[in-house]
């Protein structure tokens, strides 16, 4: 059985590095990479960060995949000189925490938002401007960085191509999968592609992992399912009842051990079937 093979497969010793590549505008794009230390070619998986950046969670997840036989590449999408010291995990958490304290129905209330902003530090205001108010432009730039990462990572390695993304990175991974060829795309509680009909451009397989208590993301699932059927995508989905957004992140407040372990097994089975190893 595939399950038995996946759960009992040997683990590889790995190598890793942190370095930079040139991205679309000539800037240095930082990344973390890990791969099996056996001198052989292995399927590649691009790992797309959460809103928090290139964190220990993303590095450790990349290492876990590498030990299972995948070469991983995790770009740091806050790499620009004016971002690298500003967009730290701690700064982003401080900036976003007040918004999460608002009831969901108040988060679209401009007066409530303005009141929060008036109490925010200069650092928090810059972060909020980029990740909330200028979200569309920010994501466009991030997609360009992912495309540069794709060219660097995959074009020189003629292997099977996978991607996985979490939260913000889940939506980015879904979007870039409509623009570049991936054999297997794993979307952890990520938003739908901006143009839902772009699902027709996805040639590989998609695994969608969702939390049961994640109203904002899950509100897009009916139209997603409708269009998956319309465009005949190779798509499978799992919703974990009683879990919340970011339940897979074992460093976060929403971590759900049982669901995360099951999602990990599902991911390995999915990649085994679609990528090999």
Backbone torsions as a table, in degrees:
resi	resn	phi	psi	omega
1	UNK	NA	147.4	178.5
2	UNK	-62.3	-39.2	-179.0
3	UNK	-59.1	-48.3	-179.4
4	UNK	-60.4	-43.7	179.7
5	UNK	-61.8	-44.6	-175.6
6	UNK	-64.0	-46.7	-174.1
7	UNK	-74.6	-24.5	-175.7
8	UNK	-104.9	-1.4	-176.0
9	UNK	-61.1	147.7	179.0
10	UNK	-62.8	154.3	175.4
11	UNK	-103.9	140.0	-178.3
12	UNK	-87.2	146.9	163.1
13	UNK	-70.5	147.7	-172.9
14	UNK	-127.3	159.7	167.3
15	UNK	-114.5	160.1	178.2
16	UNK	-150.9	161.3	177.0
17	UNK	-154.6	156.8	167.5
18	UNK	-124.7	126.5	-177.9
19	UNK	-153.7	-160.5	-179.7
20	UNK	-135.7	155.7	167.7
21	UNK	-128.1	164.8	173.3
22	UNK	-84.1	131.6	179.1
23	UNK	-100.5	-169.2	-167.5
24	UNK	-61.6	-28.2	-178.2
25	UNK	-104.7	13.8	179.4
26	UNK	87.0	-2.7	178.7
27	UNK	-74.6	158.4	173.2
28	UNK	-81.1	126.1	177.5
29	UNK	-107.3	116.0	-179.8
30	UNK	-76.2	155.2	177.5
31	UNK	-154.5	160.8	169.9
32	UNK	-118.4	136.2	-179.6
33	UNK	-135.6	142.1	175.2
34	UNK	-140.8	146.0	-176.9
35	UNK	-156.5	158.4	178.7
36	UNK	-62.6	137.4	-177.2
37	UNK	-93.9	65.6	178.5
38	UNK	-130.6	5.4	177.3
39	UNK	74.3	7.8	-178.3
40	UNK	-107.5	163.3	174.5
41	UNK	-82.0	141.1	179.5
42	UNK	-133.8	156.5	175.3
43	UNK	-55.0	144.7	-178.4
44	UNK	-102.0	143.7	176.1
45	UNK	-132.5	121.1	172.5
46	UNK	-83.6	131.2	-177.7
47	UNK	-110.1	118.3	-174.3
48	UNK	-104.4	125.7	-170.5
49	UNK	-65.7	160.1	167.1
50	UNK	-74.5	-178.1	178.4
51	UNK	-60.6	-21.0	-175.0
52	UNK	-76.8	-12.9	178.5
53	UNK	102.3	-161.4	-179.8
54	UNK	-83.0	85.7	-172.1
55	UNK	-97.7	175.5	175.2
56	UNK	-61.1	-34.6	177.4
57	UNK	-59.4	-46.1	-179.1
58	UNK	-67.0	-41.6	178.0
59	UNK	-62.0	-46.7	-177.9
60	UNK	-66.9	-37.4	176.1
61	UNK	-62.7	-42.7	178.4
62	UNK	-61.2	-40.1	177.0
63	UNK	-64.3	-40.7	179.7
64	UNK	-60.4	-44.3	178.5
65	UNK	-65.5	-39.6	179.4
66	UNK	-61.3	-39.9	179.1
67	UNK	-64.9	-22.5	178.3
68	UNK	-90.8	1.8	173.7
69	UNK	108.4	17.7	-179.1
70	UNK	-117.6	138.5	171.7
71	UNK	-83.3	126.8	-174.0
72	UNK	-116.9	151.9	-179.7
73	UNK	-143.4	115.7	-176.5
74	UNK	-118.6	101.1	-179.6
75	UNK	-75.8	146.4	176.9
76	UNK	-95.2	107.5	-171.4
77	UNK	-84.3	4.9	169.5
78	UNK	-114.6	52.0	-171.7
79	UNK	-91.6	-15.2	-174.7
80	UNK	-62.1	152.2	-178.8
81	UNK	-55.1	-33.5	-179.6
82	UNK	-85.2	2.1	-177.9
83	UNK	-116.3	-33.3	-165.0
84	UNK	-59.3	-38.7	179.7
85	UNK	-90.6	-21.6	-179.8
86	UNK	-80.3	-45.6	-174.1
87	UNK	-91.4	64.5	173.0
88	UNK	-89.6	161.1	179.4
89	UNK	-57.4	-42.0	-178.0
90	UNK	-66.3	-44.4	-179.9
91	UNK	-64.2	-41.3	179.8
92	UNK	-66.3	-40.6	177.9
93	UNK	-61.3	-44.7	179.3
94	UNK	-62.3	-37.2	-178.8
95	UNK	-71.5	-38.5	-173.3
96	UNK	-86.7	-25.0	-174.8
97	UNK	-53.8	-44.6	179.7
98	UNK	-60.3	-34.7	179.8
99	UNK	-68.2	-37.1	178.6
100	UNK	-69.4	-19.7	177.9
101	UNK	-75.7	-17.7	177.5
102	UNK	-75.4	142.4	172.1
103	UNK	-60.6	147.4	-177.5
104	UNK	-51.1	-36.8	-177.4
105	UNK	-72.0	-14.5	-179.6
106	UNK	-94.0	-12.3	-173.2
107	UNK	-70.9	-16.2	174.5
108	UNK	-100.2	4.9	-179.7
109	UNK	-85.5	111.0	-174.7
110	UNK	-62.4	-34.8	179.0
111	UNK	-64.9	-42.8	179.0
112	UNK	-65.6	-40.0	179.3
113	UNK	-65.7	-43.3	179.8
114	UNK	-62.8	-36.1	178.6
115	UNK	-65.1	-41.2	176.7
116	UNK	-64.3	-43.2	-179.3
117	UNK	-61.7	-35.8	-178.9
118	UNK	-64.0	-22.1	-179.1
119	UNK	-99.5	-1.3	-175.4
120	UNK	-86.9	153.6	175.6
121	UNK	-73.7	167.0	176.6
122	UNK	-60.3	-38.1	177.7
123	UNK	-62.1	-46.7	-179.2
124	UNK	-63.5	-39.4	-179.7
125	UNK	-62.4	-40.8	178.8
126	UNK	-63.8	-41.9	-179.8
127	UNK	-65.9	-45.8	-179.1
128	UNK	-62.3	-39.7	179.6
129	UNK	-59.6	-41.7	-175.5
130	UNK	-76.5	-46.7	-171.1
131	UNK	-90.6	-12.6	179.1
132	UNK	-116.4	-62.8	-173.3
133	UNK	-73.9	-31.8	177.6
134	UNK	-108.4	33.2	-172.1
135	UNK	-59.1	-42.3	-177.0
136	UNK	-63.7	-45.2	179.3
137	UNK	-67.0	-38.5	178.0
138	UNK	-61.1	-44.7	-179.2
139	UNK	-67.3	-35.1	176.9
140	UNK	-61.1	-43.1	178.4
141	UNK	-65.4	-40.0	-179.9
142	UNK	-65.4	-38.1	177.3
143	UNK	-62.1	-40.9	177.3
144	UNK	-61.9	-38.2	177.1
145	UNK	-67.6	-36.1	177.0
146	UNK	-68.1	-36.0	176.8
147	UNK	-65.9	-39.3	175.8
148	UNK	-64.3	-39.8	177.4
149	UNK	-63.2	-41.2	178.6
150	UNK	-58.6	-47.7	-179.0
151	UNK	-61.9	-43.1	-178.7
152	UNK	-67.8	-46.6	-170.6
153	UNK	-79.0	-43.9	-172.5
154	UNK	-95.7	-37.2	-174.0
155	UNK	-64.9	-24.8	176.7
156	UNK	-94.9	-2.9	-180.0
157	UNK	-128.9	99.6	-175.3
158	UNK	-80.9	74.1	-178.8
159	UNK	-126.4	175.9	170.2
160	UNK	-61.3	147.6	-170.0
161	UNK	-122.8	122.6	178.5
162	UNK	-124.1	163.3	174.9
163	UNK	-146.4	149.5	174.3
164	UNK	-145.1	140.4	179.2
165	UNK	-143.4	153.9	-175.7
166	UNK	-124.4	132.2	176.0
167	UNK	57.2	-120.1	174.1
168	UNK	-50.0	-45.7	-179.9
169	UNK	-66.3	-26.0	175.7
170	UNK	-65.6	-44.6	177.0
171	UNK	-64.9	-40.5	178.1
172	UNK	-64.1	-41.9	178.9
173	UNK	-63.0	-40.1	178.1
174	UNK	-63.8	-44.7	-178.5
175	UNK	-64.1	-48.0	-176.5
176	UNK	-69.1	-21.7	176.0
177	UNK	-68.9	-19.0	174.9
178	UNK	-85.5	-7.6	-174.9
179	UNK	-114.8	-24.3	179.4
180	UNK	-129.3	155.3	-179.4
181	UNK	-81.2	122.9	170.2
182	UNK	-125.9	139.4	175.9
183	UNK	-76.3	-27.8	-177.8
184	UNK	-150.7	122.9	179.5
185	UNK	-119.0	123.3	178.6
186	UNK	-109.9	121.4	-174.1
187	UNK	-113.7	109.1	176.9
188	UNK	-95.0	108.8	178.6
189	UNK	38.2	56.6	178.2
190	UNK	-111.2	155.4	179.8
191	UNK	-69.0	156.8	176.7
192	UNK	-65.3	159.0	169.7
193	UNK	-54.6	147.8	-175.6
194	UNK	-59.4	-41.5	174.2
195	UNK	-105.2	106.2	-171.8
196	UNK	-61.6	-26.9	178.7
197	UNK	-71.5	-10.8	174.5
198	UNK	-68.0	-9.4	172.8
199	UNK	-56.4	-27.8	179.7
200	UNK	-63.7	-20.5	-178.1
201	UNK	-85.8	-11.3	-178.9
202	UNK	-79.0	120.6	-178.0
203	UNK	-99.8	-21.7	180.0
204	UNK	-90.4	-167.8	-178.4
205	UNK	-96.9	152.2	-178.2
206	UNK	-128.4	133.7	171.7
207	UNK	-114.7	121.2	178.0
208	UNK	-106.4	124.5	178.5
209	UNK	-114.4	126.1	-174.3
210	UNK	-135.0	150.0	175.2
211	UNK	-89.4	142.0	-178.3
212	UNK	-64.7	-35.3	-177.2
213	UNK	-106.0	69.1	-175.9
214	UNK	-144.0	69.8	-169.6
215	UNK	-56.2	-42.6	-176.1
216	UNK	-62.2	-49.0	179.4
217	UNK	-70.9	-44.2	-173.7
218	UNK	-69.8	-18.3	176.6
219	UNK	-64.2	-19.5	178.5
220	UNK	-91.0	-3.8	-175.4
221	UNK	-69.2	-38.5	179.2
222	UNK	-58.2	-45.5	179.9
223	UNK	-70.2	-31.3	175.9
224	UNK	-62.3	-50.3	-178.3
225	UNK	-62.7	-42.0	178.8
226	UNK	-57.5	-42.0	-175.9
227	UNK	-83.7	-25.8	171.0
228	UNK	-61.0	-41.6	176.6
229	UNK	-66.8	-43.8	-179.0
230	UNK	-59.6	-43.8	-174.3
231	UNK	-96.4	0.7	174.6
232	UNK	58.5	43.8	177.3
233	UNK	-72.3	150.7	169.8
234	UNK	-81.3	97.1	-168.4
235	UNK	-137.2	132.8	170.9
236	UNK	-130.9	151.5	-172.3
237	UNK	-140.9	144.7	174.1
238	UNK	-135.0	127.4	173.7
239	UNK	-108.9	132.5	-179.7
240	UNK	-103.2	102.6	-178.7
241	UNK	-59.1	144.0	175.5
242	UNK	78.5	4.3	178.5
243	UNK	-106.8	162.5	-177.0
244	UNK	-119.4	163.6	179.1
245	UNK	-46.8	135.1	179.2
246	UNK	73.2	26.1	-178.4
247	UNK	-65.0	-17.5	-177.3
248	UNK	-80.9	-21.0	-175.4
249	UNK	-77.5	108.7	-175.6
250	UNK	-75.8	-0.1	175.0
251	UNK	-102.9	-1.0	-174.1
252	UNK	-105.1	171.7	-176.4
253	UNK	-74.2	-20.4	-176.2
254	UNK	-97.3	6.5	-176.0
255	UNK	-56.7	133.5	178.1
256	UNK	-127.7	104.2	-170.1
257	UNK	-57.5	-50.0	-176.2
258	UNK	-63.0	-45.9	-179.6
259	UNK	-66.7	-40.5	-179.3
260	UNK	-63.8	-41.2	179.5
261	UNK	-66.0	-39.5	177.9
262	UNK	-66.8	-41.0	179.6
263	UNK	-64.3	-37.8	176.9
264	UNK	-61.3	-46.4	178.8
265	UNK	-62.2	-41.6	178.5
266	UNK	-62.8	-40.4	178.9
267	UNK	-62.5	-45.3	179.8
268	UNK	-63.2	-40.4	178.0
269	UNK	-64.0	-44.2	178.6
270	UNK	-59.7	-49.0	180.0
271	UNK	-66.8	-36.9	177.3
272	UNK	-58.9	-43.3	-177.9
273	UNK	-71.6	-37.3	-171.7
274	UNK	-99.7	-25.8	-176.9
275	UNK	-114.5	-25.0	-172.6
276	UNK	96.1	-172.6	-175.5
277	UNK	76.0	NA	NA
